[in-house]
Amino acid sequence: MDNELTKAEIKFIDELLQMNLKIPNYQRPYKWTRKNVAELLDDIEVAIADKKRYRDDFRYRIGTVILHEEKDKNGKTQYNIVDGQQRIITLSLIKYFLNSNCNNTILKHEFANKETIFHLQDNYSLIKDRLSIKGETDRQSSINSAFVDTLEVVVLKVDELSEAFQLFDSQNTRGKGLYPHDLLKAYHLREMDDLRFEKLRLVKEWEQIKPNQIKTLFSAYLYPILNWSRKEGYKEFNSSSIDEYKGVSSNCKYTYAQRVCKAMPYFQINEPFCAGSDFFKMTSHYIHMLEDIRSEIKNNFTQISDIFKKNIKRTKNNDERYSSTGFRYTVNLFYCALLFYYDRFHSLDEVVVKKLFVWAMMLRVNMRNLGLDTINKYALGDSNGSYSNHIPMFYKIACARKVADIADLDVRVETTKVSDIGKKLYEDLLTIAGVNNNERKTN
């Protein structure tokens, strides 16, 4: 791209909002939700706190915007927003609450889209609620000041509209974004700014763990377990999910936060933890716990281990993989349940381990084809599916007070529905469940 056509500047938010900004017709509706606005307000408060902690010239960058510079019909320069509309509108709402007399062309725009109008009203209501609390005048003043001398944005101004769209495409498609766990790493290191040597040690230990191990831990185990334990459906672990793992600040005065920080380093998958170094300890803790559980199953639960061996095939690269995607999904479901149970009770009671295995594997017996949607419904105890068991296992574990609460669950192995690929597995599950030949039904 011709550098003469692109002008890059760093501006404070107040400077940006005082520009002659316009929302062109090709822009999509304003779709930011309360969650997005709350996250932006949180980021602003972090910036204000960091400025107090460090130095007066501290700056906090909150993104990049792309503007198409042109002349309006009266010859006046205007800047059409190509990228950054959602953030600019939200910042304008915050500024308007702080100073209703501010010179802001965005809020003079005539919005007609119903979705846009709803989010404008709803988000302004949140801003008003967050910043109107009695005694919050200092907070409002701090945010106003931050708009002037702390919060900044990179402004890319382009003369040609085609160049603006090319720049937009390159900004949004160049390479891969950071993984959620990388974002969490950065967040928790920032919580440890006063602990330089401990930060260096934790980063060194973190980098010794294979990145795929960390990614798999959160996406295939911790995050699904967390959602299922709340009776919430499966969700992909991505950058919008990281709030669940930001922990609680040791400075937080809420009662629950003080209890959490006093409890560290005793972790629980479905409970918060103390922000900072405990995030790194927690990650390492569960990676090792999962490895230990897998080793224990392999060495001391031979019936289960033998079933796994029967369903493993070697690939061209000599890697061992399960023979089908459906079987892999149910194995992962078993280890999720076992990890959650062990995390709660630190016990591998034989009866419980076998029940959790039978519970997970009976889904493979019942279903010839299954994917993440089926796994999700089963984990939540869906009563509408044609399964042998309708137990919300993760919720049951979350509520259990003793091992017997899980050991006594009525996990059914008898069924009238056996998929054609689940027959051999079903025979093995009957054996594990202790069903003798006289008790077995012909399917």
C-alpha positions in Angstrom: 0.0 0.0 0.0 1.3 3.5 -0.9 2.4 5.1 2.4 1.4 8.5 1.1 -2.2 7.4 1.1 -2.1 6.1 4.7 -1.5 8.5 7.6 -1.0 6.9 11.0 -1.4 8.9 14.2 -1.8 8.2 17.9 -4.6 10.2 19.4 -6.1 10.4 22.9 -9.7 9.4 23.0 -10.9 13.0 23.5 -9.0 14.0 20.4 -10.6 11.2 18.4 -14.1 12.0 19.6 -13.7 15.7 18.7 -12.9 14.8 15.0 -15.7 15.2 12.4 -16.5 11.5 12.4 -19.3 10.1 10.3 -20.9 6.7 10.1 -21.2 5.8 6.4 -24.2 3.9 5.0 -22.2 0.7 4.3 -21.6 0.2 8.1 -23.3 -2.6 9.9 -25.7 -1.9 12.9 -24.3 -1.1 16.3 -24.2 -4.6 18.0 -22.1 -4.2 21.1 -23.9 -5.8 24.1 -23.8 -5.0 27.8 -20.9 -7.5 28.2 -18.8 -5.7 25.6 -19.4 -2.3 27.3 -18.7 -3.7 30.7 -15.4 -5.1 29.4 -14.4 -1.7 28.0 -15.3 0.0 31.3 -13.2 -2.6 33.1 -10.2 -1.9 30.7 -10.5 1.8 31.4 -10.4 1.2 35.1 -7.4 -1.0 34.7 -5.7 1.8 32.8 -6.5 4.3 35.5 -5.2 2.0 38.2 -2.0 1.3 36.2 -1.4 5.1 35.7 -1.5 5.6 39.5 0.7 2.6 40.1 3.4 3.6 37.6 4.0 7.2 36.4 2.2 10.3 35.2 3.1 9.8 31.5 1.7 6.2 31.4 -0.4 5.5 28.3 -2.9 2.7 27.7 -3.7 1.8 24.0 -7.2 0.5 23.4 -7.1 -0.4 19.7 -6.9 0.8 16.2 -9.5 2.6 14.0 -9.5 3.1 10.2 -10.9 6.3 8.8 -11.6 7.3 5.2 -10.8 11.0 4.9 -12.9 13.0 2.4 -14.6 16.4 1.8 -18.3 16.8 2.4 -20.6 18.8 0.0 -19.6 22.0 1.8 -15.9 21.3 1.3 -15.4 20.4 5.0 -13.1 17.5 5.9 -15.0 14.5 7.4 -13.8 11.1 8.5 -15.9 8.1 7.6 -15.5 5.2 10.1 -14.3 2.1 8.2 -13.2 0.0 11.2 -13.8 0.7 14.9 -17.4 1.8 14.8 -18.5 -0.3 17.7 -15.8 1.0 20.0 -16.1 4.6 18.9 -19.9 4.7 19.5 -19.5 3.2 22.9 -16.7 5.6 23.9 -19.0 8.4 22.6 -21.8 7.2 24.9 -19.4 7.2 27.9 -18.2 10.7 27.0 -21.8 11.9 26.7 -22.6 10.6 30.1 -19.6 12.4 31.6 -20.3 15.6 29.6 -23.5 16.0 27.8 -22.2 19.2 26.2 -19.3 17.5 24.5 -18.8 18.2 20.8 -19.4 14.8 19.3 -20.6 14.3 15.7 -21.3 10.5 16.2 -24.2 11.1 18.6 -25.7 13.6 16.2 -26.0 10.9 13.6 -29.6 9.9 12.9 -29.9 6.2 13.8 -32.8 4.4 12.2 -31.9 0.7 12.6 -34.0 -0.9 15.4 -31.2 -3.1 16.6 -28.8 -0.1 16.8 -31.3 1.9 18.7 -31.9 -0.9 21.2 -28.2 -1.4 21.9 -27.6 2.4 22.2 -30.4 2.7 24.8 -29.4 -0.5 26.7 -25.7 0.2 26.7 -26.2 3.8 27.8 -28.4 2.5 30.7 -25.5 0.2 31.8 -23.0 3.1 31.6 -25.4 5.3 33.6 -25.8 2.5 36.2 -22.1 1.8 36.5 -21.0 5.5 36.7 -23.9 7.0 38.7 -23.3 5.2 41.9 -23.4 7.6 44.9 -20.0 8.8 45.8 -18.6 8.0 42.3 -17.8 11.5 41.3 -14.0 10.8 41.7 -14.4 7.8 39.4 -16.2 10.0 36.7 -13.5 12.6 37.0 -10.8 9.9 36.6 -12.4 8.5 33.5 -12.7 12.0 32.0 -9.1 12.7 32.7 -8.1 9.3 31.2 -9.9 10.3 28.0 -7.6 13.3 27.8 -4.2 12.0 28.8 -4.1 8.2 29.2 -6.3 6.3 26.8 -5.1 6.4 23.3 -5.9 4.8 19.9 -4.0 4.3 16.7 -5.8 6.3 13.9 -5.2 5.2 10.3 -6.4 7.8 7.9 -6.8 6.8 4.2 -7.6 9.1 1.3 -9.1 6.4 -1.1 -12.0 4.2 0.0 -10.6 1.2 -1.8 -7.4 1.6 0.1 -9.4 1.8 3.4 -11.1 -1.5 2.6 -7.8 -3.2 1.7 -6.3 -2.0 5.0 -9.4 -3.2 6.9 -9.0 -6.7 5.3 -5.3 -6.8 6.2 -6.0 -5.7 9.7 -8.6 -8.4 10.3 -7.1 -11.4 8.4 -3.4 -11.0 8.9 -2.1 -14.2 10.6 -3.8 -15.8 13.6 -4.8 -14.0 16.7 -3.5 -14.8 20.1 -4.9 -18.0 21.7 -7.2 -17.3 24.7 -4.6 -18.8 27.1 -2.0 -16.3 25.7 -4.3 -13.5 26.5 -4.7 -14.9 30.0 -1.0 -15.2 30.4 -0.5 -11.5 29.6 -3.4 -10.5 31.9 -2.1 -12.4 34.9 1.5 -11.3 34.4 0.2 -7.7 34.5 -1.3 -8.6 37.9 2.2 -9.4 39.1 4.0 -6.2 38.1 5.5 -5.8 41.6 6.9 -9.4 41.5 9.6 -9.2 38.8 11.6 -12.3 39.7 8.5 -14.5 40.3 7.2 -13.4 36.9 10.4 -14.4 35.2 10.3 -17.8 36.9 6.7 -18.5 36.0 7.2 -17.4 32.4 10.2 -19.8 32.2 8.1 -22.7 33.6 5.1 -21.8 31.3 7.3 -21.9 28.2 8.5 -25.4 29.2 4.9 -26.7 28.8 3.9 -27.6 25.2 1.4 -24.9 23.9 -1.0 -27.6 22.7 -1.1 -29.0 26.2 -2.3 -25.7 27.6 -4.7 -25.2 24.7 -6.2 -28.6 25.1 -6.5 -28.3 28.9 -8.7 -25.3 28.7 -10.7 -26.1 25.5 -11.3 -29.8 26.0 -11.4 -30.1 29.8 -11.6 -27.1 32.1 -14.0 -24.9 30.2 -16.5 -27.6 29.2 -16.5 -29.0 32.8 -17.1 -25.5 34.1 -20.1 -25.0 31.9 -21.6 -28.5 32.4 -21.2 -28.2 36.1 -23.5 -25.1 36.0 -26.0 -27.0 33.7 -24.9 -24.7 30.9 -24.3 -25.9 27.3 -21.0 -26.5 25.7 -19.3 -23.4 24.4 -16.1 -22.9 22.4 -13.2 -21.6 24.5 -12.2 -18.4 22.7 -11.1 -14.9 23.5 -14.6 -13.9 24.6 -14.4 -16.7 27.3 -11.4 -15.5 29.2 -13.3 -13.6 31.9 -14.0 -16.9 33.5 -10.2 -17.3 34.2 -9.2 -13.8 35.2 -9.6 -14.8 38.8 -10.2 -12.4 41.7 -7.8 -9.7 42.8 -6.2 -10.1 46.2 -7.2 -6.5 46.8 -10.9 -7.2 46.2 -12.9 -6.6 49.4 -15.9 -8.8 48.5 -16.4 -11.6 51.0 -16.3 -14.3 48.4 -13.0 -12.9 47.0 -11.3 -12.9 50.4 -12.4 -16.5 50.9 -11.0 -17.5 47.5 -7.6 -15.9 48.1 -7.3 -17.4 51.6 -8.1 -20.9 50.1 -5.3 -20.8 47.6 -3.5 -22.9 46.4 -6.4 -25.4 46.8 -8.0 -25.2 43.4 -11.4 -26.4 42.3 -12.3 -26.4 38.6 -15.7 -24.8 39.1 -14.5 -22.2 41.6 -12.6 -18.9 41.1 -8.9 -18.5 42.0 -6.7 -15.6 43.0 -5.5 -13.6 40.1 -1.8 -13.4 39.3 0.7 -16.3 40.0 -2.1 -18.7 41.0 -3.2 -18.8 37.3 0.1 -20.4 36.3 0.0 -22.7 39.3 -3.5 -23.8 38.5 -2.6 -24.5 34.9 0.3 -26.6 35.8 -1.7 -28.3 38.6 -4.4 -29.6 36.2 -2.0 -30.6 33.5 -0.2 -32.8 36.0 -3.5 -34.1 37.5 -4.8 -35.1 34.1 -1.5 -36.9 33.4 -1.6 -38.7 36.7 -5.3 -39.8 36.2 -4.5 -41.2 32.7 -1.5 -43.1 34.1 -3.6 -44.5 36.9 -6.3 -45.7 34.5 -3.7 -47.3 32.2 -1.8 -49.1 35.0 -4.5 -50.0 37.6 -7.8 -50.3 35.8 -7.0 -53.0 33.3 -10.6 -53.6 32.1 -10.9 -50.0 31.0 -7.4 -49.9 29.6 -8.0 -53.0 27.5 -11.1 -51.4 26.0 -9.0 -48.4 25.0 -6.4 -50.7 23.4 -9.1 -52.4 21.4 -10.1 -49.1 19.9 -6.7 -47.7 19.0 -5.2 -47.7 15.6 -1.8 -46.5 14.4 -1.6 -43.8 11.8 0.9 -43.4 9.0 3.1 -41.4 11.3 2.9 -44.2 13.9 0.8 -42.1 16.2 -1.8 -43.9 18.3 -5.4 -42.6 17.7 -8.8 -43.9 18.6 -10.5 -45.7 15.7 -13.4 -43.3 15.4 -14.3 -39.7 16.2 -17.3 -40.8 18.2 -15.2 -43.1 20.5 -12.7 -40.2 21.0 -15.5 -37.9 22.1 -16.8 -40.4 24.7 -13.3 -41.1 26.0 -12.8 -37.3 26.5 -16.2 -37.2 28.2 -15.1 -39.9 30.6 -11.8 -38.1 31.4 -13.7 -34.8 31.9 -16.0 -36.5 34.4 -13.2 -38.3 36.1 -11.0 -35.2 36.3 -13.9 -33.2 37.9 -14.7 -36.0 40.3 -11.0 -36.5 41.3 -10.6 -32.7 41.6 -13.5 -32.6 44.2 -12.7 -35.7 46.3 -9.0 -36.6 45.4 -10.1 -40.2 45.3 -10.2 -42.8 42.6 -12.8 -45.1 44.1 -13.1 -48.2 41.9 -16.9 -48.2 41.9 -17.0 -44.5 40.9 -14.4 -44.8 38.2 -16.3 -47.8 36.6 -19.6 -46.0 36.9 -18.2 -42.9 35.2 -16.7 -45.0 32.5 -19.9 -46.9 31.8 -21.9 -43.7 31.9 -19.7 -42.1 29.2 -19.4 -45.2 27.1 -23.1 -46.1 27.0 -23.5 -43.0 24.8 -21.3 -44.7 22.2 -23.3 -47.9 22.6 -26.6 -46.0 22.0 -25.4 -43.7 19.2 -23.9 -44.8 15.9 -23.1 -41.2 15.0 -22.3 -38.5 17.6 -20.6 -35.2 17.7 -20.1 -32.3 20.1 -23.8 -31.4 20.1 -24.7 -35.0 21.3 -22.0 -34.9 23.9 -23.2 -31.6 25.2 -26.8 -32.8 25.5 -25.7 -36.0 27.2 -23.5 -34.2 29.7 -26.4 -32.0 30.7 -28.7 -35.0 31.3 -31.0 -34.3 28.3 -34.2 -36.3 28.9 -35.3 -36.1 25.3 -32.5 -38.1 23.8 -32.7 -41.8 23.1 -30.0 -42.6 25.7 -29.9 -45.2 28.4 -28.9 -42.6 31.0 -30.2 -39.1 31.6 -27.9 -38.0 34.4 -26.5 -34.5 34.5 -23.2 -36.0 35.7 -21.2 -32.8 36.1 -24.0 -31.1 38.0 -24.3 -34.1 40.3 -20.5 -34.1 41.0 -20.6 -30.3 41.7 -23.4 -30.9 44.3 -22.0 -34.1 45.8 -20.8 -33.9 49.4 -19.2 -37.3 49.6 -17.9 -40.1 47.3 -21.0 -42.2 48.0 -23.2 -39.6 46.3 -21.6 -40.5 43.0 -21.1 -44.2 43.7 -24.8 -44.6 44.4 -26.0 -43.1 41.1 -28.2 -45.3 39.1 -26.0 -45.7 35.9 -27.9 -48.0 33.6 -26.1 -50.5 31.4 -29.1 -52.5 30.2 -30.6 -51.1 27.0 -32.7 -52.1 24.1 -30.8 -49.8 21.8 -27.3 -50.9 20.7 -25.8 -49.3 17.6 -24.2 -51.7 15.1 -20.7 -50.4 16.0 -21.3 -50.5 19.7 -22.0 -54.3 20.2 -18.6 -55.4 21.3 -18.2 -52.3 23.5 -21.6 -53.1 25.1 -20.5 -56.6 26.0 -17.4 -55.2 27.7 -19.5 -52.7 29.6 -21.8 -55.4 30.9 -18.7 -57.2 32.3 -17.3 -54.0 33.9 -20.8 -53.4 35.4 -20.8 -56.9 36.9 -23.9 -58.1 34.9 -23.6 -61.9 34.6 -24.6 -64.0 31.6 -28.0 -65.0 33.0 -29.0 -61.3 33.5 -28.0 -60.2 30.0 -30.8 -59.4 27.6 -30.6 -60.4 23.9 -30.6 -57.3 21.7 
